[in-house]
């Protein structure tokens, strides 16, 4: 595991209150805050937006692998949030969307 997990209400709320960068796509939103520790990752994927646990787990695995590819050396805290209901779950479309939003974050941070 090449990231620190964000745990607890305080770590999430501090990022939501003072984000350094907010980035959006069709289904997801990312809040980023710079830190001194290293790369920290938190995900909020509510059941009301993504019904099946298989789909939520797929998104978690994809976010972890793509963020490991792009962001592991940055000193940021990132919260990955599902912002609306995913009606048609297509793995390749969602993987592209996640890859696109995280690669854009990398270019904006550096």
TORDONU-527622 format. One line per 10 residues: number of its first residue (from 1); their letters; for each residue x, y, z of C-alpha. Coordinates in steps of 0.25 Angstrom, whole numbers. Layout:
N
NUM) a) X/Y/Z ~ ...
//
This chain:
110
1) xxxxxxxxxx) 0/0/0 ~ 7/13/-5 ~ -3/22/2 ~ -8/26/15 ~ -23/24/17 ~ -31/36/22 ~ -39/31/34 ~ -49/39/43 ~ -58/50/42 ~ -47/61/45
11) xxxxxxxxxx) -38/57/34 ~ -49/57/23 ~ -56/70/29 ~ -42/78/29 ~ -41/75/14 ~ -55/78/11 ~ -54/92/18 ~ -41/96/12 ~ -38/89/-1 ~ -26/94/-10
21) xxxxxxxxxx) -32/88/-22 ~ -46/83/-26 ~ -48/75/-39 ~ -60/69/-45 ~ -64/59/-56 ~ -78/54/-59 ~ -79/44/-47 ~ -68/48/-38 ~ -62/59/-30 ~ -48/60/-24
31) xxxxxxxxxx) -44/69/-13 ~ -29/71/-11 ~ -22/78/1 ~ -7/79/2 ~ 0/72/14 ~ 14/69/19 ~ 12/54/22 ~ 11/48/8 ~ 0/43/-1 ~ -13/41/7
41) xxxxxxxxxx) -26/35/0 ~ -40/35/5 ~ -52/30/-3 ~ -67/33/-1 ~ -75/23/-10 ~ -89/23/-4 ~ -99/11/-6 ~ -110/21/-11 ~ -101/25/-23 ~ -94/11/-26
51) xxxxxxxxxx) -104/0/-22 ~ -95/-13/-24 ~ -84/-15/-15 ~ -76/-21/-27 ~ -77/-8/-34 ~ -73/0/-22 ~ -61/-9/-20 ~ -57/-8/-34 ~ -57/7/-33 ~ -48/6/-21
61) xxxxxxxxxx) -38/-3/-27 ~ -38/5/-40 ~ -36/18/-32 ~ -25/12/-24 ~ -17/7/-36 ~ -19/19/-44 ~ -15/28/-32 ~ -3/20/-30 ~ 1/22/-44 ~ 0/37/-44
71) xxxxxxxxxx) 0/43/-30 ~ 8/34/-21 ~ 20/43/-20 ~ 12/56/-17 ~ 9/61/-3 ~ -6/62/-3 ~ -18/58/3 ~ -29/53/-7 ~ -44/50/-5 ~ -50/43/-16
81) xxxxxxxxxx) -65/45/-16 ~ -77/39/-24 ~ -86/51/-27 ~ -98/45/-34 ~ -104/32/-37 ~ -97/23/-47 ~ -109/17/-55 ~ -101/10/-66 ~ -89/3/-60 ~ -79/1/-71
91) xxxxxxxxxx) -65/-2/-66 ~ -57/4/-78 ~ -64/17/-78 ~ -63/19/-63 ~ -48/14/-63 ~ -46/25/-74 ~ -53/35/-65 ~ -45/32/-53 ~ -32/32/-61 ~ -35/45/-67
101) xxxxxxxxxx) -39/52/-54 ~ -27/47/-47 ~ -17/51/-58 ~ -23/65/-59 ~ -20/66/-44 ~ -6/62/-46 ~ -3/73/-56 ~ -10/84/-48 ~ -3/80/-35 ~ 11/80/-41
//
